[in-house]
Amino acid sequence: MSPFTGSATRTERWRHLRLTVDDGVATITLARPEKLNALTFGAYADLRDLLAELSRERAVRALVLGGEGRGFCSGGDVDEIIGATLSMDTAQLLDFNRMTGQTVRALRECPFPVIAAVHGVAAGAGAVLALAADFRVADPTARFAFLFTRVGLSGGDMGAAYLLPRVVGLGHATRLLMLGDPVGAAEAERIGLISELTEEGAADQRAALLARRLAEGPALAHAQTKALLTAELDMPLAASVEMDAATQALLMHGEDYAEFHAAFTEKRPAKWRGR
């Protein structure tokens, strides 16, 4: 995402989620615990727009996405979204589905690593939001369920059919998206859906520690690694190695690369500046 913006000012208050920023680590909390953090039209839009703002400001070096209460996110609100979409025309439905996809793209394209801290249910759109993160840190209560076929829709919603096979492989992705069966934390770890399995109740803490580690590291190197991981998914090898070469040549002119050499020579920890 470009850091250049027009006349829009920074949003000071978000209606559908909570945001805190502490020394380069942003924490976004889905804050609708009475509904298991079910998403509304406004929640999708807020998350999409917040990620764009944080990307433009370039002050955030890592982000944790979590949910308040008993679970991470139970997906789209049955009444406020599913009920409402039944009366929409095709143009309105296309706008809505494009917005949900834009939210996933924002998670993949923001220039900082995103860690989903998952406990309890991560279902439907909630499962895809976790899937779109760079890391998924979960405790034993976590349950992932891609429920789209269960409501009569395609399992390939919000980019799930693109992302999930690349995380767990085509066979597991076919089973999860076609059947919509829930996957517990142990199986999710076994098939590679979870990056780290913690003790019960420790997902938020472990995600925060990982975010701090990332934030204290070479932010520009992390941003470019994330960009290449996304861009090269569909590239042939020749194009990928050329893009890698161009990226490394640029980063070799960076301050962090020179700082590593100086720190190594002086036998001290590197002081990363993200430049």
Helices and strands as residue ranges (DSSP letters): E 17-22, E 25-30, G 33-35, H 41-57, E 62-67, I 78-83, H 84-85, H 90-109, E 114-118, E 121-123, H 125-132, E 135-138, E 143-145, G 148-151, H 160-168, H 170-179, E 183-184, H 185-190, E 196-197, H 203-215, H 219-231, G 232-234, H 237-251, H 255-266
